[in-house]
Amino acid sequence: MHITVIGVGHVGLVSAAAFAKWGHQVVGYDDDASKIARMQAGEAWFYEPGLDELMAEGVEAARLSFTGDPDEALAEAEVVFVCVGTPPLPGGGPNLSYVEAVGRSVVEHARRDLLLVEKSTVPANTGKRLEQVIDREAERLGTAHRIEVASNPEFLKEGAAVQDTLHPDRVVYGTSSDWSRDLLRQVYAPLVAEDELPVVETDVPTAELIKHASNAFLATRISFINAVSQICDRVGADVRVVAEGMGHDVRIGHRFLQAGLGYGGSCFPKDVDAFAHLASQVGYDFGLLDEVREINVGQRRAVLDKLEGELWHLSGKTIAVLGAAFKPGTDDLRESPAVHLANDLADAGADVRVHDPVALGNLAEEQPHLGQAMTVEEALADAHAVVVATDWPEYVDITPEMYRDRLAYPIVIDARNIHDPEKMLAAGLHYYAMGRQSIIR
Ligand code: UGA
């Protein structure tokens, strides 16, 4: 099939490369000329394991190309995926103006009947608004091509985006006619045949809602276990064992029950806000989601409390922050709990030194006021305390001796629960974890 992907961010670029792998003829379009130039040179513009290889495979097979020219992008398109950003607005809802702009542009540049598929995360009923825009624009321009709207949410995680896209748990699409459903069946046929995947075929608003409900539910799980971690600290229990004990119940499961500094990234914070906003717009008070957000911010407050408990005033203290990315495996800093924490520390007057294995370039660009350390050793040198803020695997190997020998005061706040508390305590460190106070006592 001839597929065009509009917007080559995390979702768009990985999806485009996967469609090409499944045998489709794919064009990636973006209005950012610098991104297009990098991808035409065969290089992804962001870090994602396995993506360069997947892109190279598509380009070599002449099934994947990139352009910044909308006419060229849509010349042969039968199915167009909208993968542009839907960033948060101050009121909590997402900014859908980029999605709308794609709708208008597609009408202008379409050369045949086509299906416009929302892959960007959008609130329920965005499809209806998009259809309205398309119909108006088609009338204005006098175009006769059939353009329908469908929803096909994406569930990939950054850092595992290639794996998640090539081997998803499920495929979900919502359509409003047999024609559009059959087109999406054809798009996913190679994947479904190979993996015998569950496919949920539904209407457009239901598909849109599946995405928001999934992300809000996962964020709720994380906040739930973080709230439990607070209780653990107060009653002397170990949250990791609590989560393990809960997770053996197959109705609960083990994943996304890791207590720590809370969730971040470009999706959960924005999508929880957007879902709460949609709920209030349609007259339902989804107070649970307000709590999910509060608990998430509260985890950072808990780290500051532990630091203040040890250091009294943070002003004038040097604090090493290990990790800047919102999770391991990515250089993405959007809504990163580590970056929020570093800023909270700086606001409290601390001299902050941030280390990250891959995200320091982005940090210098986006948060130039924060101090940086090129190595873990440099970050720790004579710092008054250290906070492990992102659970990068390389930090697991830091020994208690490394902390003890380098820090000015032996204070370690393990905000991602990566270390063995007994070893840390045995080495004489003032070690704090999240919800593991029983061991520490
Ligand atoms: C998330 C979802 O997991 C994907 O299914 C979805 O497609 C994506 O959003 C999206 O909407 O595009 P992502 O934001 O890449 O993916 O990252 P996650 O792996 O879900 O992690 C999100 C945050 O939660 C990270 O800050 C991570 O550290 C935190 N987290 C995750 C925890 O604090 N505890 C956990 O147990 C799991």
Boltz pocket constraint, residues with backbone or C-beta under 6 A from the ligand:
constraints:
  - pocket:
      binder: B
      contacts: [[A, 121], [A, 154], [A, 155], [A, 156], [A, 157], [A, 158], [A, 159], [A, 215], [A, 218], [A, 222], [A, 255], [A, 256], [A, 257], [A, 258], [A, 259], [A, 260], [A, 261], [A, 262], [A, 263], [A, 264], [A, 265], [A, 266], [A, 267], [A, 268], [A, 326], [A, 327], [A, 328], [A, 337]]
      max_distance: 6.0
